[in-house]
């Protein structure tokens, strides 16, 4: 029986290399999915820290995570030092994301006249304003319902203090918020693109581009639903009257604005989430 030729060995080696690379591609895809899940959790932690005013970097917590990773690495046959270096980089990225959440979740402070002139542009293109990385400060299970909306906080670009202006994109099948009403703050929306449905505790209205709606404090509970297959884009305006509360008729949820402007969420009986 003749031995395999060099060409045959090369072909077999090439097939094995291609198979291994395909397995690496599959492993990479799995890693990306796991990392995506981890960073969604990081976003939620950042939102909670923003509400509570807690620090982003907690050395004891970081070291505990790294120690657990080393233990998992040993069990999986991975060099613990390599695992620590990799997770240190992941943690650094997570801390940067949390810091961005906390910075943008805080209401803008009142700058001096000089600082305001230096920091605020005269005009911007609204669609070029960076989306707010804080998709929602609501606790689960509500966060997952709202995390897909995209808000560009236009008012913050100019240091506005008395009211906020957001350019919001609502993907297909998503909702703007839970059905709610504010106790002190008024709200207003203007539809720019798409056909959302305005849902209130008094009924529903199909909206079209150019249509607008307003919601006085203590009035109708409301939210928008995108039941179409296209994005909905709308402008939302709300004042920043202090001491506001949010009521949610259909959900076991209550929101109270703290003295520093952050929202604290509880169950309707007062239990924290």
Backbone bond lengths (Angstrom), bond angles and torsions (degrees), N, CA, C in turn:
res aa  C-N    CA-C-N  psi(-1)  N-CA   C-N-CA  omega(-1)  CA-C   N-CA-C  phi
1 X - - - 1.472 - - 1.529 108.40 -
2 X 1.348 116.06 128.02 1.458 119.82 -175.61 1.524 110.84 -77.54
3 X 1.336 114.98 150.10 1.454 120.73 177.92 1.526 110.57 -77.61
4 X 1.354 117.97 151.84 1.463 119.41 176.43 1.505 110.79 -60.57
5 X 1.302 116.82 140.39 1.450 120.85 179.31 1.527 110.46 -74.57
6 X 1.341 114.42 167.35 1.465 119.72 177.65 1.518 110.45 -59.85
7 X 1.331 116.37 -39.71 1.473 120.77 179.55 1.514 111.06 -62.64
8 X 1.357 115.94 -41.54 1.461 119.80 178.56 1.523 110.98 -65.38
9 X 1.334 116.52 -40.46 1.473 120.08 177.89 1.521 111.32 -64.00
10 X 1.334 115.67 -40.31 1.462 119.27 178.39 1.518 111.26 -64.03
11 X 1.343 115.39 -40.16 1.465 119.41 179.64 1.522 110.59 -64.75
12 X 1.352 115.39 -42.33 1.466 119.06 179.13 1.517 110.59 -64.82
13 X 1.350 115.09 -41.15 1.466 118.71 177.79 1.507 112.02 -63.68
14 X 1.340 115.98 -38.44 1.463 119.87 177.55 1.511 112.45 -63.85
15 X 1.349 116.03 -41.20 1.465 119.92 178.01 1.523 110.64 -63.09
16 X 1.328 116.61 -41.31 1.470 120.49 -179.91 1.520 110.39 -65.78
17 X 1.351 116.90 -40.51 1.456 120.96 178.89 1.525 110.62 -62.71
18 X 1.321 116.26 -43.93 1.467 120.06 179.09 1.525 110.58 -62.44
19 X 1.336 116.23 -39.78 1.467 119.97 179.69 1.526 110.98 -65.42
20 X 1.343 115.94 -41.79 1.466 119.30 178.95 1.523 111.30 -65.02
21 X 1.331 116.36 -40.99 1.458 119.37 177.96 1.529 111.50 -63.56
22 X 1.327 116.20 -36.58 1.466 119.47 176.98 1.530 110.42 -64.42
23 X 1.341 116.23 -39.05 1.468 119.51 177.21 1.521 111.10 -65.29
24 X 1.349 116.75 -38.32 1.465 119.99 176.56 1.523 110.34 -63.30
25 X 1.328 116.75 -41.58 1.471 120.11 177.82 1.533 110.39 -59.62
26 X 1.337 116.54 -41.58 1.466 120.17 178.57 1.528 110.55 -65.16
27 X 1.348 115.72 -41.74 1.464 119.36 178.76 1.527 110.76 -64.21
28 X 1.341 117.26 -39.79 1.467 120.57 177.57 1.524 110.87 -61.30
29 X 1.323 116.79 -43.32 1.471 120.43 179.86 1.524 110.99 -61.68
30 X 1.353 115.18 -39.89 1.465 119.32 178.25 1.521 111.09 -66.67
31 X 1.335 116.71 -41.03 1.467 120.65 178.18 1.524 111.25 -62.08
32 X 1.329 117.24 -41.44 1.461 120.68 179.66 1.517 110.23 -62.81
33 X 1.334 117.13 -41.91 1.470 119.98 178.74 1.526 110.84 -62.36
34 X 1.324 116.39 -43.31 1.463 119.80 179.94 1.527 110.92 -65.96
35 X 1.340 117.13 -42.44 1.461 120.39 178.51 1.523 111.30 -64.43
36 X 1.336 116.57 -38.65 1.463 119.53 177.86 1.521 110.20 -60.87
37 X 1.334 116.85 -42.74 1.472 120.67 177.83 1.525 110.32 -63.31
38 X 1.336 116.94 -41.07 1.465 120.35 -179.70 1.523 111.10 -63.02
39 X 1.335 117.21 -41.28 1.454 119.33 -176.75 1.522 112.48 -75.98
40 X 1.331 117.81 -24.24 1.462 119.65 170.26 1.525 109.66 -63.87
41 X 1.332 116.00 -42.40 1.464 120.20 177.04 1.528 110.84 -64.48
42 X 1.330 116.36 -37.52 1.465 120.32 177.74 1.526 110.38 -62.75
43 X 1.349 117.49 -41.40 1.457 120.84 177.51 1.526 110.73 -57.98
44 X 1.327 116.25 -44.29 1.465 120.10 -178.81 1.528 111.13 -65.98
45 X 1.335 116.78 -40.05 1.460 120.05 176.97 1.525 110.17 -63.17
46 X 1.339 116.87 -41.47 1.451 120.58 178.25 1.514 112.30 -61.22
47 X 1.339 116.56 -39.28 1.464 120.25 177.94 1.526 111.29 -63.25
48 X 1.339 116.17 -42.63 1.466 120.26 179.84 1.530 110.28 -66.02
49 X 1.326 117.29 -42.60 1.464 120.03 178.23 1.523 111.23 -63.37
50 X 1.360 116.06 -35.46 1.461 119.38 177.99 1.518 110.50 -62.69
51 X 1.340 116.66 -40.78 1.464 120.55 -179.86 1.531 111.18 -68.92
52 X 1.323 116.58 -38.08 1.465 120.45 -174.11 1.530 113.08 -90.94
53 X 1.323 116.91 -10.59 1.452 119.62 -177.91 1.511 113.39 71.69
54 X 1.331 117.59 28.55 1.457 121.20 -178.18 1.529 110.55 -86.83
55 X 1.334 117.81 152.95 1.470 120.30 -179.92 1.521 111.93 -69.72
56 X 1.333 115.99 151.96 1.462 121.18 178.18 1.522 110.39 -75.51
57 X 1.317 116.12 -51.06 1.466 120.68 -174.44 1.526 110.13 -92.20
58 X 1.328 115.30 116.53 1.465 122.11 177.66 1.536 106.24 -122.06
59 X 1.331 117.77 97.79 1.470 120.90 -173.16 1.528 114.31 -52.17
60 X 1.329 117.12 -40.55 1.464 119.65 -178.61 1.522 110.98 -63.73
61 X 1.328 116.18 -40.27 1.467 120.56 178.09 1.529 110.91 -65.46
62 X 1.330 117.16 -43.14 1.463 121.08 179.74 1.527 110.65 -61.01
63 X 1.332 116.63 -45.58 1.461 119.98 -179.49 1.525 111.03 -64.76
64 X 1.336 117.26 -37.11 1.466 120.29 178.08 1.528 110.69 -63.59
65 X 1.321 116.66 -41.56 1.466 120.81 178.14 1.530 110.26 -63.08
66 X 1.327 116.69 -46.40 1.464 120.30 -178.64 1.533 111.46 -64.22
67 X 1.316 117.52 -37.56 1.464 120.55 178.16 1.526 110.96 -64.83
68 X 1.336 116.35 -41.53 1.468 119.30 177.76 1.528 110.82 -64.80
69 X 1.326 116.36 -39.75 1.462 120.13 178.87 1.531 110.43 -61.56
70 X 1.332 117.57 -41.92 1.464 120.26 177.77 1.529 110.78 -61.37
71 X 1.331 116.72 -40.30 1.470 120.27 177.74 1.521 110.76 -62.87
72 X 1.337 117.05 -45.73 1.465 121.11 177.72 1.531 110.64 -61.91
73 X 1.325 116.40 -38.10 1.460 120.20 -179.06 1.528 111.03 -63.72
74 X 1.334 116.48 -44.87 1.468 119.55 178.71 1.524 110.90 -59.23
75 X 1.323 116.39 -42.89 1.463 120.45 -179.10 1.529 111.79 -66.04
76 X 1.334 116.14 -29.53 1.465 120.54 -177.79 1.518 113.19 -92.86
77 X 1.340 116.85 -2.56 1.450 120.01 179.77 1.515 113.88 82.35
78 X 1.323 117.42 21.37 1.464 122.79 178.21 1.524 109.29 -103.89
79 X 1.325 116.51 140.95 1.459 120.75 178.79 1.527 109.74 -58.74
80 X 1.344 118.77 120.66 1.469 121.52 -177.31 1.530 113.08 -58.78
81 X 1.328 117.27 -36.83 1.467 119.58 -179.92 1.524 110.79 -65.19
82 X 1.324 116.17 -39.47 1.469 120.18 176.87 1.523 110.49 -63.42
83 X 1.333 115.87 -44.87 1.459 119.97 179.56 1.524 110.89 -61.08
84 X 1.329 117.26 -41.57 1.481 120.75 179.71 1.526 110.52 -61.33
85 X 1.337 117.10 -44.69 1.460 119.46 -179.66 1.537 111.15 -62.37
86 X 1.317 116.29 -43.33 1.462 120.10 179.81 1.522 110.97 -63.18
87 X 1.323 116.64 -46.82 1.475 119.45 -177.63 1.520 111.93 -71.61
88 X 1.310 117.68 -27.50 1.459 119.43 175.06 1.525 109.75 -61.98
89 X 1.343 117.05 -41.55 1.462 121.36 177.94 1.526 110.56 -65.70
90 X 1.341 116.93 -41.10 1.469 120.60 178.67 1.526 110.44 -63.00
91 X 1.325 116.56 -43.13 1.463 120.91 179.97 1.524 111.04 -64.14
92 X 1.328 116.82 -39.80 1.465 119.67 177.97 1.533 110.82 -60.71
93 X 1.324 116.66 -42.22 1.465 120.31 177.30 1.526 110.53 -64.71
94 X 1.329 116.58 -39.66 1.463 120.74 179.60 1.522 111.07 -64.26
95 X 1.325 117.16 -41.31 1.466 120.64 178.96 1.527 111.04 -64.17
96 X 1.340 116.59 -39.43 1.465 119.96 177.77 1.516 110.66 -62.93
97 X 1.342 117.21 -39.64 1.460 120.99 178.53 1.525 110.62 -66.01
98 X 1.331 117.02 -42.93 1.462 120.26 178.59 1.525 110.99 -62.26
99 X 1.324 116.92 -41.73 1.461 120.25 179.60 1.523 111.20 -62.06
100 X 1.320 116.91 -39.04 1.464 120.38 177.21 1.518 110.47 -64.77
101 X 1.332 117.51 -40.48 1.460 121.61 177.53 1.518 110.73 -59.51
102 X 1.324 116.00 -49.68 1.455 120.38 -174.93 1.525 110.80 -66.74
103 X 1.322 117.41 -40.57 1.464 120.52 -179.63 1.512 111.59 -62.94
104 X 1.344 116.99 -40.43 1.457 119.90 -176.25 1.523 112.70 -85.40
105 X 1.333 117.43 -18.15 1.461 119.60 179.25 1.514 112.07 -77.42
106 X 1.348 116.68 -23.04 1.460 119.71 -179.97 1.521 110.18 -74.97
107 X 1.323 117.96 140.69 1.464 119.53 173.32 1.524 109.37 -61.98
108 X 1.339 118.25 145.89 1.469 119.23 -179.27 1.514 111.84 -62.94
109 X 1.313 116.80 138.52 1.458 120.98 177.83 1.511 109.52 -78.93
110 X 1.313 115.65 166.43 1.458 120.35 -178.73 1.527 109.40 -85.72
111 X 1.335 118.45 106.21 1.463 120.07 -179.66 1.514 111.49 -78.27
112 X 1.326 116.17 162.97 1.452 119.82 174.22 1.521 108.87 -70.51
113 X 1.333 116.35 164.26 1.464 120.08 -178.95 1.525 110.90 -60.32
114 X 1.344 116.55 -40.77 1.464 119.97 -179.64 1.522 110.96 -66.42
115 X 1.336 115.93 -46.89 1.468 120.00 179.95 1.516 110.96 -62.81
116 X 1.332 116.78 -36.74 1.454 120.35 179.96 1.527 110.82 -63.50
117 X 1.342 116.36 -42.41 1.459 119.60 -179.83 1.528 110.72 -66.02
118 X 1.352 116.01 -37.59 1.457 119.41 -177.36 1.527 112.22 -75.19
119 X 1.344 117.57 -34.74 1.455 121.22 -173.21 1.523 113.40 -89.41
120 X 1.324 118.21 -30.63 1.456 121.29 -173.11 1.520 110.97 -92.23
121 X 1.328 118.06 129.61 1.457 120.19 175.85 1.520 110.47 -74.02
122 X 1.322 116.80 161.39 1.460 120.17 176.08 1.519 110.87 -71.97
123 X 1.331 116.26 -39.20 1.462 120.70 -179.00 1.519 108.67 -160.08
124 X 1.330 116.50 153.05 1.464 121.97 178.20 1.526 108.46 -140.20
125 X 1.322 115.30 161.92 1.466 120.03 169.76 1.528 106.77 -84.68
126 X 1.314 116.69 121.47 1.469 120.66 -171.11 1.519 112.82 -56.80
127 X 1.328 117.10 -40.36 1.459 120.34 -176.59 1.521 112.95 -71.88
128 X 1.351 117.24 -10.86 1.460 120.36 178.89 1.531 112.72 -95.07
129 X 1.325 116.93 -4.40 1.462 120.22 173.97 1.530 108.42 -69.44
130 X 1.305 117.07 132.51 1.464 120.88 -176.81 1.526 110.53 -62.81
131 X 1.329 118.05 137.40 1.462 120.48 176.26 1.526 111.16 -62.04
132 X 1.305 115.66 146.46 1.459 121.51 176.17 1.529 108.66 -69.72
133 X 1.337 119.30 122.18 1.460 119.97 177.91 1.527 113.28 -67.83
134 X 1.343 117.12 -17.48 1.467 120.12 177.38 1.527 107.75 -83.44
135 X 1.315 116.84 95.07 1.464 120.68 -175.90 1.525 112.00 -70.35
136 X 1.312 116.93 -31.62 1.460 121.50 177.84 1.517 108.02 -167.64
137 X 1.343 116.90 148.54 1.460 120.46 173.52 1.525 110.49 -103.09
138 X 1.323 116.58 7.33 1.466 120.90 179.84 1.525 110.43 -72.43
139 X 1.324 117.27 147.77 1.475 120.15 177.45 1.530 109.80 -76.84
140 X 1.323 115.64 165.32 1.454 119.32 171.23 1.538 109.32 -69.43
141 X 1.331 118.87 148.27 1.466 127.53 9.18 1.524 114.50 -86.05
142 X 1.324 117.61 4.96 1.463 121.01 -174.36 1.526 112.16 -77.13
143 X 1.332 116.67 -30.59 1.458 119.65 -179.53 1.531 111.14 -56.56
144 X 1.315 117.27 -43.91 1.462 120.68 -177.05 1.523 112.43 -65.04
145 X 1.322 117.14 -24.36 1.463 120.90 178.49 1.523 111.76 -78.80
146 X 1.330 117.20 -21.85 1.464 121.03 -171.86 1.527 113.51 -113.55
147 X 1.313 118.41 -9.53 1.463 120.67 -170.69 1.528 113.41 -69.00
148 X 1.327 117.92 -12.42 1.459 119.79 -176.83 1.532 112.91 -86.78
149 X 1.313 118.34 -14.59 1.460 119.22 179.54 1.532 109.19 -71.41
150 X 1.318 115.83 151.60 1.459 121.95 -178.27 1.523 108.21 -120.41
151 X 1.314 116.67 120.73 1.462 121.67 -178.65 1.524 110.67 -116.45
152 X 1.319 115.10 129.77 1.460 121.55 172.03 1.527 106.05 -108.65
153 X 1.315 116.27 111.92 1.464 121.13 -172.48 1.532 109.81 -83.48
154 X 1.319 114.90 86.71 1.460 121.08 -174.10 1.523 111.79 -67.27
155 X 1.318 117.64 -39.47 1.459 120.08 -178.67 1.511 112.89 -61.30
156 X 1.330 116.41 -36.35 1.465 120.02 -178.94 1.519 112.05 -66.73
157 X 1.342 116.91 -27.90 1.460 120.31 179.07 1.526 110.70 -58.97
158 X 1.334 115.98 -34.05 1.458 120.92 -176.30 1.531 112.70 -102.13
159 X 1.343 116.67 8.19 1.452 120.72 177.89 1.514 113.98 69.99
160 X 1.348 117.85 28.14 1.460 120.39 -179.99 1.528 109.75 -68.01
161 X 1.322 116.77 135.50 1.453 121.61 -176.47 1.526 113.52 -109.43
162 X 1.327 117.95 -31.29 1.465 120.85 -171.77 1.519 113.42 -86.17
163 X 1.313 117.14 -22.89 1.457 119.72 177.40 1.523 109.04 -152.52
164 X 1.341 115.51 157.51 1.456 121.53 178.85 1.516 110.56 -110.29
165 X 1.333 115.95 149.92 1.463 122.63 177.59 1.523 107.79 -131.88
166 X 1.322 116.98 122.45 1.459 121.25 -179.14 1.524 110.33 -122.99
167 X 1.320 116.17 138.26 1.462 122.09 167.59 1.517 105.66 -97.95
168 X 1.324 116.43 111.84 1.464 121.13 -170.07 1.516 111.20 -115.78
169 X 1.327 115.64 134.58 1.465 122.10 174.76 1.518 108.47 -110.79
170 X 1.325 115.17 128.85 1.457 121.86 -178.92 1.529 108.31 -115.61
171 X 1.343 117.83 109.39 1.466 120.20 -178.29 1.537 111.68 -66.39
172 X 1.323 116.93 165.03 1.474 120.63 178.22 1.518 112.59 -55.22
173 X 1.327 115.56 137.87 1.457 121.39 176.56 1.513 115.07 78.46
174 X 1.338 117.45 8.84 1.464 120.19 -175.90 1.524 111.78 -111.95
175 X 1.325 115.76 169.45 1.453 121.88 -179.39 1.514 110.50 -126.07
176 X 1.338 115.26 154.05 1.465 120.02 -175.44 1.519 111.91 -75.13
177 X 1.314 117.14 -32.65 1.466 122.75 -176.47 1.519 107.04 -169.23
178 X 1.310 116.99 -179.36 1.450 119.80 167.99 1.537 107.36 -78.13
179 X 1.321 117.26 156.36 1.462 120.29 175.40 1.520 108.09 -57.74
180 X 1.340 117.13 122.02 1.462 119.18 -171.31 1.527 111.25 -154.29
181 X 1.333 114.40 166.32 1.468 122.37 168.89 1.520 108.36 -141.80
182 X 1.327 116.31 152.04 1.457 121.55 177.55 1.522 110.03 -99.67
183 X 1.311 115.83 149.58 1.463 119.50 179.97 1.524 112.38 -82.04
184 X 1.362 117.31 -30.38 1.465 120.03 -174.76 1.528 113.61 -129.38
185 X 1.308 117.37 -22.95 1.460 120.20 -173.48 1.528 111.85 -97.52
186 X 1.341 115.55 134.90 1.463 122.23 174.80 1.527 109.08 -86.79
187 X 1.350 115.63 154.54 1.460 121.26 177.79 1.531 110.06 -135.31
188 X 1.333 115.52 153.40 1.458 121.69 179.97 1.524 108.65 -147.23
189 X 1.331 117.63 141.27 1.464 121.16 176.67 1.528 109.86 -131.65
190 X 1.334 116.07 149.10 1.459 123.44 174.13 1.522 106.87 -132.81
191 X 1.335 117.81 120.00 1.462 122.05 -178.56 1.524 109.27 -79.13
192 X 1.330 115.92 127.01 1.465 121.90 179.78 1.531 112.11 -103.28
193 X 1.317 116.77 -40.14 1.461 121.47 -179.12 1.522 109.18 -142.60
194 X 1.335 116.06 145.97 1.455 120.72 175.31 1.516 113.24 86.89
195 X 1.338 114.25 178.59 1.461 121.28 -173.48 1.524 110.56 -128.76
196 X 1.319 117.80 78.14 1.466 119.78 179.86 1.528 111.38 -77.20
197 X 1.307 114.93 164.87 1.461 121.36 172.82 1.521 108.64 -109.06
198 X 1.324 116.01 124.24 1.455 121.09 175.13 1.523 107.94 -84.31
199 X 1.322 116.85 117.25 1.460 122.83 -179.68 1.526 107.95 -107.07
200 X 1.332 116.99 126.01 1.460 121.63 177.37 1.519 109.35 -129.97
201 X 1.317 115.92 173.35 1.464 119.35 176.93 1.531 111.27 -77.11
202 X 1.357 116.63 2.52 1.464 120.99 176.73 1.527 112.40 -113.79
203 X 1.327 117.48 -0.19 1.451 120.64 -179.12 1.519 111.81 138.37
204 X 1.346 115.86 -172.06 1.455 121.93 -177.18 1.527 111.01 -122.11
205 X 1.344 115.23 151.84 1.458 121.87 177.25 1.517 108.08 -137.19
206 X 1.340 116.65 130.21 1.459 120.82 175.22 1.528 108.71 -80.33
207 X 1.317 117.02 125.05 1.459 121.92 -178.22 1.526 110.39 -103.92
208 X 1.319 114.69 154.75 1.457 122.36 178.24 1.532 108.62 -131.43
209 X 1.332 118.24 163.17 1.466 119.57 175.91 1.523 111.47 -54.57
210 X 1.317 115.00 135.24 1.457 121.09 -177.92 1.513 113.43 96.20
211 X 1.336 118.06 -14.33 1.462 120.97 178.24 1.533 109.48 -86.09
212 X 1.313 115.90 151.66 1.455 121.08 -178.59 1.520 109.53 -137.30
213 X 1.311 115.62 165.47 1.464 121.39 178.31 1.516 108.53 -153.01
214 X 1.327 115.93 150.03 1.456 121.46 179.03 1.505 110.97 -129.37
215 X 1.318 115.81 150.94 1.459 121.14 -175.37 1.527 108.75 -134.75
216 X 1.323 115.20 104.51 1.459 120.51 179.50 1.523 110.09 -71.22
217 X 1.314 116.66 149.46 1.461 121.53 177.45 1.523 110.12 -55.85
218 X 1.331 116.13 133.89 1.454 121.36 179.56 1.514 113.85 78.63
219 X 1.344 117.98 3.28 1.466 121.47 -176.90 1.509 112.91 -91.22
220 X 1.326 115.55 -139.01 1.466 121.00 -176.33 1.533 111.31 -64.19
221 X 1.322 115.34 137.96 1.464 119.62 167.45 1.523 107.08 -73.99
222 X 1.317 117.78 145.58 1.456 119.59 -170.45 1.526 111.14 -158.37
223 X 1.310 115.20 160.70 1.461 124.48 163.40 1.522 108.02 -169.19
224 X 1.331 116.34 169.69 1.462 122.19 178.95 1.523 109.72 -107.13
225 X 1.323 115.77 143.12 1.463 122.48 173.79 1.522 108.07 -121.50
226 X 1.318 116.47 136.39 1.465 120.37 173.12 1.518 107.87 -103.71
227 X 1.325 116.31 98.71 1.467 121.86 -178.89 1.521 112.04 -97.58
228 X 1.324 116.88 13.68 1.455 121.72 -179.13 1.526 109.93 -102.30
229 X 1.332 115.49 -176.65 1.466 120.95 179.23 1.524 111.89 -103.60
230 X 1.349 117.31 9.15 1.457 121.93 178.04 1.522 109.80 -120.33
231 X 1.331 115.55 156.51 1.461 120.19 176.01 1.525 110.37 -62.15
232 X 1.323 115.21 148.43 1.462 122.58 169.94 1.528 106.94 -110.39
233 X 1.327 116.35 132.17 1.462 121.35 178.22 1.522 107.78 -122.71
234 X 1.323 116.35 129.51 1.462 119.28 -179.08 1.522 110.22 -146.51
235 X 1.308 114.51 158.04 1.456 122.42 176.01 1.514 107.26 -98.48
236 X 1.317 117.29 131.10 1.460 120.63 177.27 1.528 109.23 -123.34
237 X 1.317 114.79 136.70 1.458 122.16 -178.32 1.523 108.03 -127.25
238 X 1.320 116.97 134.47 1.457 120.51 177.39 1.512 110.03 -147.29
239 X 1.334 116.05 144.74 1.468 117.78 178.98 1.518 109.88 -83.19
240 X 1.314 115.38 169.97 1.458 121.04 -175.37 1.524 111.38 -117.66
241 X 1.317 116.60 40.62 1.457 120.39 176.03 1.526 109.96 -57.46
242 X 1.315 116.84 130.62 1.465 121.43 -176.27 1.532 111.38 -72.47
243 X 1.324 115.59 158.50 1.455 121.40 175.86 1.506 114.29 73.51
244 X 1.315 117.63 26.01 1.461 122.28 -177.36 1.529 110.56 -77.06
245 X 1.323 115.04 157.39 1.457 121.86 173.19 1.515 108.53 -134.58
246 X 1.332 115.68 149.20 1.455 121.66 176.58 1.512 110.67 -112.85
247 X 1.334 115.87 130.07 1.468 121.72 178.06 1.525 108.45 -111.03
248 X 1.327 116.70 139.96 1.463 123.17 -175.08 1.533 108.95 -126.12
249 X 1.328 117.92 96.04 1.471 120.61 -173.35 1.517 114.39 -59.85
250 X 1.343 118.07 -34.89 1.464 120.93 -173.07 1.522 114.18 -96.68
251 X 1.325 117.52 -3.01 1.465 119.47 -173.63 1.529 111.39 -132.75
252 X 1.331 114.55 153.30 1.464 120.45 176.95 1.516 108.12 -80.01
253 X 1.316 115.12 74.55 1.457 120.94 -172.60 1.521 109.79 -151.46
254 X 1.315 114.66 141.88 1.462 122.04 175.24 1.519 107.81 -143.43
255 X 1.328 117.07 139.54 1.465 121.22 -179.64 1.517 109.54 -123.31
256 X 1.326 115.91 131.40 1.461 121.76 178.33 1.517 108.22 -125.47
257 X 1.313 116.67 131.33 1.459 120.96 179.63 1.526 109.61 -84.74
258 X 1.326 115.57 124.95 1.466 119.97 -179.55 1.523 110.29 -78.15
259 X 1.331 116.09 175.14 1.463 120.88 -176.26 1.517 112.43 -62.64
260 X 1.351 117.70 -28.14 1.463 120.37 -179.25 1.523 112.64 -91.79
261 X 1.344 117.26 9.24 1.453 121.04 175.48 1.510 115.45 92.13
262 X 1.317 118.14 -3.87 1.464 120.08 179.56 1.517 110.91 -83.12
263 X 1.346 114.75 155.87 1.461 120.52 179.93 1.520 110.40 -96.19
264 X 1.325 115.59 133.45 1.462 122.41 176.52 1.529 107.04 -115.54
265 X 1.327 116.05 124.27 1.470 121.77 -175.65 1.530 110.57 -105.30
266 X 1.316 115.07 137.64 1.456 121.60 176.85 1.530 109.51 -138.33
267 X 1.331 115.43 167.62 1.454 119.62 166.45 1.533 107.64 -69.14
268 X 1.325 116.46 166.48 1.472 118.93 -177.87 1.522 112.21 -65.65
269 X 1.345 116.94 -22.37 1.464 119.11 177.82 1.530 112.15 -88.16
270 X 1.339 116.48 5.17 1.459 120.12 176.80 1.518 115.07 97.51
271 X 1.328 118.16 -9.30 1.455 119.62 179.84 1.524 109.66 -68.83
272 X 1.335 117.96 137.85 1.474 120.12 179.63 1.518 111.65 -74.23
273 X 1.317 115.05 153.85 1.464 120.13 173.28 1.526 109.75 -83.83
